Amino acid sequence: MLTYKDAGVDIEKADKFVSQIKGFVQKTFNKNVITPIGGFASAYLLDIVNYKEPVITSSTDGVGTKLKIAQQLNKHDTIGIDLVAMCVNDLITTTSKPLFFLDYFATGKLEPETAATVIKGIAKGCEIARCALVGGETAEMPGMYKEGEYDLAGFAVGVVEKSKMVDGSKTEDGNILIGLASSGVHSNGYSLVRKIIELKNHDLKEYYDKFGKTLGEELLTPTKIYVDAVLTLAEKIDIKAIAHITGGGIPGNLIRVINDGLKAVIEEGSWEILPIFKWIEKEGNVPKEDMYKTFNMGIGLIIAIDKKDEKETIKILEDIGEKPYIIGYLTKGEKAVEIL
């Protein structure tokens, strides 16, 4: 006689896990969430009273091989924040308000404590992003992952008024580019970082004065969530474009949100390049061009605005605790991103 449990899937353990995460998931709920945890589908009441032409927006993403660092250090409390950040930071490039979030957690053998810690981080990220964690999927798949390994994916849904939606089509010659400071490497470029660590035999538990923490702790610094910054700014400033600086770095992402016939000029030295990026460049002997094409280099989000709104924009962002930098401008030319 052979059971599903004998094959490596423990349904009773999975049911207990759902009960374990129920408390902190429900903390993200609001009056619009109208289905209980554990249903087949989630339901969210869309309040569109204040919208004339509501546009539903969506985004999906993962955390990449940053997961490997978390698993190697057995530290899982912040990787969920990264997952939410990677999705909602894409969503808000349209100035959408995030409404709800779903997650997918896959592993070979479910370890309830580890999984609960990850989901608790996702719930924390949702609280920061002011959206509800309405559901998800926990998949136990023996043979698909090594012991202690898991993978994550996230899905965010938002809403924005059509007439106020930002897509880069209003960018023009003379626009100023405001960069918002990142918290660190965020969730891109970790395959290169891990390769450097492997080749140089670095210890993730080694303490660095320049970081004020261990290498592993620095690399696991959660991705900054920019929801409040963007939504607050959008209420008062006519934003022309927003770029989330993820894989592809500043050149690969900024070019996606500017009009043809415009060149973005980025002035190197106009913002603080964090110590972790200097460490990566030095330890890996990484060409500067590759650094900018791989990492955010200390800028997690770029916002294009009119020159006349420059001072007000800086003040609004500083007042809510952001670190904004004037990092460049748009000018006429062949569509490109030039770093001077």
Residue pairs with C-beta under 8 A, 6 or more apart in sequence:
4 11
5 11
5 12
7 142
8 108
8 109
8 140
8 142
8 143
9 140
9 142
10 110
10 140
13 110
13 112
14 110
14 138
14 140
16 112
17 110
17 112
17 115
17 116
17 138
18 37
18 38
18 138
20 112
20 116
21 115
21 116
21 119
21 120
21 123
22 37
24 119
24 120
24 123
24 124
25 37
25 119
25 123
25 133
26 37
27 123
27 127
28 123
28 126
28 127
28 131
28 132
28 133
29 132
29 134
30 132
31 45
32 44
32 45
32 46
32 47
32 99
32 132
33 42
33 43
33 44
33 45
33 100
33 132
33 134
34 43
34 44
34 45
35 41
35 42
35 43
35 134
35 135
37 135
39 135
41 135
42 100
42 102
42 134
42 135
43 134
44 99
44 100
44 132
44 134
44 157
46 54
46 56
46 99
46 159
48 54
48 159
51 159
51 161
52 161
52 162
52 163
53 161
53 162
53 163
54 159
54 160
54 161
54 162
55 94
55 96
55 159
55 160
55 161
55 162
55 165
56 157
56 158
56 159
57 91
57 94
57 96
57 157
57 158
57 159
57 160
58 91
58 155
58 156
58 157
58 158
59 87
59 88
59 90
59 91
59 155
59 156
59 158
60 87
60 153
60 154
60 155
60 156
61 83
61 86
61 87
61 90
61 153
61 154
62 83
62 86
62 151
62 152
62 153
62 154
63 79
63 82
63 83
63 86
63 152
63 187
64 187
64 188
64 190
64 191
65 190
65 191
65 194
66 79
66 82
66 185
66 187
66 190
66 219
66 220
67 79
67 150
67 151
67 152
68 190
68 194
69 190
69 194
69 204
69 216
69 219
69 220
70 76
70 78
70 79
70 220
71 148
71 149
71 150
72 204
72 216
73 204
73 205
73 216
73 220
74 148
75 216
75 220
76 114
76 117
76 118
76 121
77 117
77 120
77 121
78 121
78 220
78 221
78 222
79 118
79 121
79 152
79 220
79 222
80 103
80 118
80 119
80 120
80 121
80 122
80 123
80 124
80 125
80 152
81 121
81 122
81 124
81 125
81 128
81 222
81 223
81 225
82 125
82 186
82 187
82 222
82 223
83 103
83 121
83 122
83 125
83 152
83 153
83 154
84 101
84 122
84 125
84 126
84 128
84 129
84 131
84 154
84 156
84 225
85 125
85 129
85 186
85 187
85 222
85 223
85 224
85 225
86 154
86 186
86 187
86 223
86 246
87 101
87 154
87 155
87 156
88 98
88 101
88 125
88 129
88 131
88 156
88 158
88 225
88 227
89 223
89 225
89 226
89 227
89 244
89 246
89 300
89 301
90 156
90 244
90 246
91 98
91 156
91 158
92 98
92 158
92 226
92 227
92 230
92 231
92 242
92 244
93 166
93 242
93 243
93 244
93 257
94 158
94 160
94 165
94 166
94 167
94 242
95 160
95 164
95 165
95 166
95 230
95 231
95 234
95 239
95 242
96 158
96 159
96 160
96 165
97 130
97 158
97 159
97 160
97 231
98 129
98 130
98 131
98 156
98 157
98 158
98 227
99 131
99 132
99 157
99 158
99 159
100 131
100 132
100 133
100 134
100 156
100 157
101 122
101 125
101 126
101 129
101 131
101 132
101 133
101 134
101 154
101 155
101 156
101 157
102 133
102 134
102 135
102 136
102 137
102 154
102 155
103 119
103 122
103 133
103 136
103 137
103 152
103 153
103 154
103 155
104 136
104 137
104 139
104 152
104 153
104 154
104 155
105 115
105 118
105 119
105 136
105 137
105 138
105 139
105 150
105 151
105 152
106 138
106 139
106 141
106 144
106 145
106 150
106 151
106 152
107 115
107 139
107 140
107 141
107 145
107 149
107 150
107 151
108 140
108 141
108 142
108 143
108 144
108 145
108 146
108 147
108 149
109 140
109 142
109 147
110 138
110 140
111 148
114 148
114 150
115 138
115 150
118 150
118 152
119 136
121 222
122 133
122 136
122 154
123 133
125 222
125 225
126 132
126 133
128 225
128 227
129 156
129 225
129 227
130 227
130 228
131 156
131 158
145 151
164 234
166 234
166 239
166 240
166 241
166 242
167 241
167 257
168 240
168 241
168 256
168 257
168 258
168 259
168 304
169 259
170 238
170 240
170 241
171 240
171 241
171 257
171 258
171 259
171 262
171 304
171 330
172 240
172 259
172 262
172 330
173 262
173 330
173 331
173 332
174 306
174 307
174 329
174 330
174 331
175 240
175 241
175 304
175 305
175 306
175 307
175 329
175 330
176 304
176 305
176 306
176 307
176 309
176 310
176 326
176 328
176 329
177 254
177 264
177 266
177 302
177 303
177 304
177 326
177 327
177 328
177 329
177 330
178 302
178 303
178 304
178 305
178 310
178 313
178 314
178 317
178 324
178 325
178 326
178 327
179 270
179 271
179 299
179 301
179 302
179 303
179 324
179 325
179 326
179 327
180 224
180 226
180 229
180 299
180 300
180 301
180 302
180 303
180 317
180 322
180 323
180 324
180 325
181 224
181 271
181 272
181 298
181 299
181 300
181 322
181 323
181 324
181 325
182 223
182 224
182 245
182 274
182 296
182 298
182 299
182 300
183 221
183 222
183 223
183 224
183 300
184 218
184 219
184 221
184 274
184 276
185 193
185 219
185 221
185 276
185 277
185 280
185 295
185 296
186 223
186 224
186 245
186 246
186 296
186 300
187 223
187 246
188 246
188 247
188 294
188 295
188 296
189 247
189 280
189 294
189 295
190 219
192 280
192 284
192 286
192 294
193 219
193 280
195 284
196 202
196 280
196 283
196 284
196 286
197 204
197 215
199 284
200 283
200 284
202 215
202 283
203 215
204 214
204 215
204 216
204 219
205 214
205 215
205 216
206 214
206 215
207 213
207 214
208 214
208 215
208 218
208 279
210 275
210 279
211 217
211 218
211 275
211 276
218 276
219 276
223 300
224 300
226 244
226 300
226 301
228 320
229 301
229 317
229 320
229 322
230 239
230 242
230 301
230 303
232 316
232 320
233 239
233 303
233 313
233 316
233 317
236 312
236 316
237 305
237 309
237 312
237 313
237 316
238 305
238 306
238 309
239 303
239 304
239 305
240 304
240 305
240 306
241 257
241 258
241 303
241 304
242 257
242 301
242 302
242 303
242 304
243 253
243 254
243 256
243 257
243 301
243 302
244 253
244 300
244 301
245 253
245 254
245 296
245 299
245 300
245 301
245 302
246 253
246 296
247 294
248 293
249 291
249 292
249 293
249 294
249 295
249 296
249 297
250 266
250 292
250 296
250 297
250 299
250 302
250 337
250 339
251 292
251 293
251 337
251 339
252 293
253 302
254 264
254 266
254 302
254 337
255 264
255 335
255 336
255 337
257 304
258 264
258 304
258 330
258 335
259 335
260 335
261 332
261 333
261 334
261 335
262 330
262 331
262 332
262 333
262 335
263 330
263 331
263 332
263 333
263 334
263 335
263 336
263 337
263 338
264 328
264 329
264 330
264 336
264 337
264 338
265 328
265 329
265 330
265 331
265 338
265 340
266 327
266 328
266 337
266 338
266 339
266 340
267 327
267 328
267 340
268 339
268 340
270 325
270 326
270 327
270 328
271 298
271 299
271 325
271 327
272 298
272 323
272 325
273 297
273 298
274 297
274 298
277 291
277 295
277 297
277 298
280 286
280 291
280 295
281 288
281 291
286 294
291 297
292 339
299 325
299 327
302 327
303 313
304 330
305 313
310 326
313 324
314 324
314 326
317 324
318 324
